[in-house]
Amino acid sequence: MTKVGIIGATGYTGLELLRCLLYHPKAEVTIATSRQFAGQKVAVLFPFLKGYQDLTLSPLDLETVAKQTEVVFTALPHQVAMEVVSFFIKKGKKVIDLSADFRLKDPGVYETWYGPHKAKELLPLAIYGLPEIYSEKIRGATLVANPGCYPTTAILALAPFLSKGVIELNNIIIDAKSGVSGAGRGAKLATHFCEVNENMEAYKVCNHRHTPEIEQELTQLAGKVVKVTFVPHLIPISRGMFTTVYARLIKTITSETAHRLMTDYYKNKPFIEVLPPENVPKTIYVRGTNICQLGVKVDKKSSTIVIMAAIDNLAKGASTQAIQNMNLMLHFPEEMGLKTLPVFP
């Protein structure tokens, strides 16, 4: 069994890692850290994780974690993660980082959106952890930068059409909606029940810090500079993300052709479900899974392609995607431990 550590195990993404690793056939969580709940048993604090009867949450002692692990997941806030990751890389560990600290290749861009970067020397080492695009690079990686939830949907939606050069690169609109868990587990006025229940709102309009991550990866795929208009929204569900992308076509194609392009692009990708043209994705169909559902339509009258993507923001948008990356890094079958059916309804 591969010995695994989770740093920041009691936030939503850390708990999702614990849940999904519990029955992984080749990975064992040997240490899980929590600043707030150190010393408490996981199964007592979180009864739904009763399979961890012998696991007690630990304070963060880097040397102790290093001695007990081969692979480390860091589920820490941005800027906190980078120094922890740097320590484990120097210790020869494989690291999957769920923060944004190693996603952006240009440290200047990172500093614009997040603040000073204290581990710039690791940026060339970090592989962007979107397995459907970079699986071969991930297999040889020591450090994987797990993507953000919004970028996951946007990139997976657009990749087939950027690769074929059928859409304009400067007229892309990304309209994304996320469940409240995407804001984290900490108490905030904006995510109190009475603030979010029966409400939907846009936030950080055209100024969300996932924008440069999306543009970086789309530019890489297109081979030319891509600029997007990105507007995220908060919706009153616990978990789930639905993204609709609008792009202007430069080649005339039908909905059937667009569907075929997407199906061909994601052939043999086990966690991508390209729906028939008459169907649309639904967040309830991917809840708790590593699946990304995709749908596509062409509006002939306006020469616009409409691409839809649904994921669970805590799963494919964070923790199960991180486990998918671990599987690739360790040369395990990509689907190992991740063949989960959604709960419906």
Sequence and secondary structure as in RCSB ss.txt:
>XXXX:A:sequence
MTKVGIIGATGYTGLELLRCLLYHPKAEVTIATSRQFAGQKVAVLFPFLKGYQDLTLSPLDLETVAKQTEVVFTA
LPHQVAMEVVSFFIKKGKKVIDLSADFRLKDPGVYETWYGPHKAKELLPLAIYGLPEIYSEKIRGATLVANPGCY
PTTAILALAPFLSKGVIELNNIIIDAKSGVSGAGRGAKLATHFCEVNENMEAYKVCNHRHTPEIEQELTQLAGKV
VKVTFVPHLIPISRGMFTTVYARLIKTITSETAHRLMTDYYKNKPFIEVLPPENVPKTIYVRGTNICQLGVKVDK
KSSTIVIMAAIDNLAKGASTQAIQNMNLMLHFPEEMGLKTLPVFP
>XXXX:A:secstr
 EEEEEESTTSHHHHHHHHHHTT TTEEEEEEE TTTTTSBHHHH GGGTT TT B B   HHHHHHH SEEEE 
  TTTHHHHHHHHHHTT EEEE SSTTT S HHHHHHHT   S GGGTTTEEE  HHHHHHHHHT SEEE   HH
HHHHHHHHHHHHHTT EEEEEEEEEEEE GGGG SS  GGGSHHHHTT  EE STT  TTHHHHHHHHHHHHSS 
  EEEEEEE S SS EEEEEEEEESS   HHHHHHHHHHHTTT TTEEE  TT    GGGTTTSS EEEEEEEEG
GGTEEEEEEEE TTTTTTHHHHHHHHHHHTT  TTTT        
